Amino acid sequence: MTQQPRNPYGSDPRRQAGSDPYRRSSEADPYRQGAYPGRQAEPSSARPRAGRPDGAYGQTGRPNGAYTQANRAPYGRQGAGQRPAAGAPAYNRSRSQANRNRTAGGTEYSDYSRYIDQRQKRRRKSPLAIVVSLVILAAIGVGVYFFLNPLSFEVTVNGVKHTVDRGATLGTTLEEGMASPQPGNLLAIDGTVATEGGGDKFSATVNGEATNDEKRELKKGDVIEIANGADTTETFQSSTEEVPFTRVEDENYWNGSLHVYIPGVNGVRTTKTGDVSGITLVEDTQPVVNEEYKIYNANVGDDKVIALTFDDGPWGDQTGRVLDILDQYDAKATFFTIGNQIEQHADMVKRAHDAGHQICTHTWDHASGSGQGVNLTYMTADEQISEVQKGMEAISSATGADASTVMRAPGGNFFGDLVWTLQPYITAEVGWNVDTEDWRRPGVDAIVERIESAQPGDVILMHDGGGDRSQTVEALRQALPVLKEKGYRFVTVDELLAYPIPTSNE
C-alpha cells in the first residue's frame, strides 16, 4: 500500500498544500502596490523566497535548507543595490533614506558625498577674490596714511601760515626764513658776557610746549611760536671745601635765666672756574652755624606761664609738703636734686617724677671738696664731669627713667671752660629771674612778695632742702592761689625751653 505524503498543514483548510497563509497577498503588500513612495510594485515572481520554499517544513521546524547567508542578511548591512531577504524587515535603514542615497551603479552614500563636496566648494574662496580683497585693503591703508601724512601741509609760525613738505622740522622754519630770532649770549660764571650770541639760538613752543629741538618734526596744523634765544651760563670746573664753625660764648650769665647750647654746623665753600672766561668765583654755598652758648629769657608772648624751681632736695618731709601744695593747685615744678641725698629719699623723687614734675641734677654733692661747695669752676675737668654724671645716675636709679639733660650749677657759677667741658653731657643750664632768698629765711611775707612779683616767662628760685624750709612751704601755700587767680600757669623748665629762642636778649 502506497503511503500518502504527510500533509504538514494538518486539516486546516487555510494550510493546504501549495498554499502559504503567511505570505502576504499582492493586494495587501504596499511595496507591490507602489503605495510606499519611491518603490515600484514588483511581480511576485520577481522576488524569490529565500530559505522558505513552497513545501513542508522539515522536522526541525526550519525551512528546508537551513540558514544561509541570505537568511541572516536582513539584520545586517545590505550590499549596494541588494534587497533584504523575502519576508525579512529591513531594519538597517529607513526606506526613504535608502531611496535618497541609492543611485544606479553607486553606493547608498554617494549622494551625501556629493552634497558635502558641494558645500565645501561653496565655502572655498576663489584666489582671485582674495587678491582683490587684499588690493582693496592696501588701497584703503595707503589712503589713510596719505590723509594723515600728506606730502605737504600747513603750519602756523608766529601767526603766519606756511606750507611745508612732509618731514619738515623746527629747524626747517629757521632755514627757510619763516622766523629770524636773535641768539642769546653766553654768560661767564660771574654774570658778565663771555661770548655775544653764544647762548641759545632761539626759544620756541610747538602747540604751547616749550622746545629747542631743531630736529622735531612738524605735523599738519602745528602752531609754532619762535622768539629770541635765551642767555646761557658757561660750563665750569668746581671744587668744595669745608669751613669749620667756631664757638661763641655769651659771657654775661645774668642776661637771662636760660642757658642753652646751640650745636655748630660746618659750612661749605665752593670755588668755580669758567671753561670759557677763565674767571674764578668763590662763594659760601652753605653758611657756617657757630656753636653757641646762648643766654636768654624765655619769649612766651601772651602766655602767662612761670617756672617754679626748688634746689638742694630731696629733704625729709619738706619735699613731701611742697609736693602736696603743688598737687593742690595743679602746678608743675622742676626739682634740682643733690645726688648723694637721693638714695635715702628715693620715694620722694619717684613721687615727684610720677606726678609729672621735672627732676634735674644739682650735682652729686653741691661741688664739695675742691669746689668748696659753691663753685664747679674750682674743680678739674674730670671732677666737673663726675659731679654731673653721678648726679644723673642717682636720678635714673630712683625714677627708673633717663635723667634730664638740664642742670643747675651750684651758686649759679657756670662760665669759662666749664661751659664747654660739660657741653657733651648736658643741653642746658638754668639760672633764675626771681631769687626768693628763702635760704636766708627772711620771713614768709618777704618770700611771698618775691614770688608774686614774677612776670610771664620767669624762673623762680626756691629751696626744698639744705635746712629748715618751713617758711618756703608756707609762702608757697599763700602765693600760688594769688598767681593762679591772676591767670598764671606753672610749668616745668622743659616746657619753658620749648618756646622759640629769641634772636636777641630781652
Secondary structure, DSSP 8 states (H G I E B T S, - for coil): -------TTTT-GGG-TT--TTS--TTT-HHHHT-STT-----GGGS--SS--SS---TTSS-SS---HHHHGGGS---TT----TT---TTS-HHHHHHH--TTS-TTHHHHHHHHHHHHHHS--HHHHHHHHHHHHHHHHHHHHHHS-SEEEEEETTEEEEEETT-BHHHHHHTTS-------EE-TTSSEEETT-S-SEEEEETTEEE--TT-B--TT-EEEEEE---EE--EEEEEEEE---EEE---GGG-SEEEEE--B-EEEEEEEETTT--EEEEEEE--B-EEEEEE----TT--EEEEEEEEE--HHHHHHHHHHHHHTT---EEEE-HHHHGGGHHHHHHHHHTT-EEEE--SSSS-GGGTTT-GGGS-HHHHHHHHHHHHHHHHHHHSS---SEE--GGG---THHHHHSTTT-SEEE--SEE--GGG---HHHHHHHHHT--TT-EEEEESSSS--HHHHHHHHHHHHHHHHTT-EEE-HHHHHTS---SS--
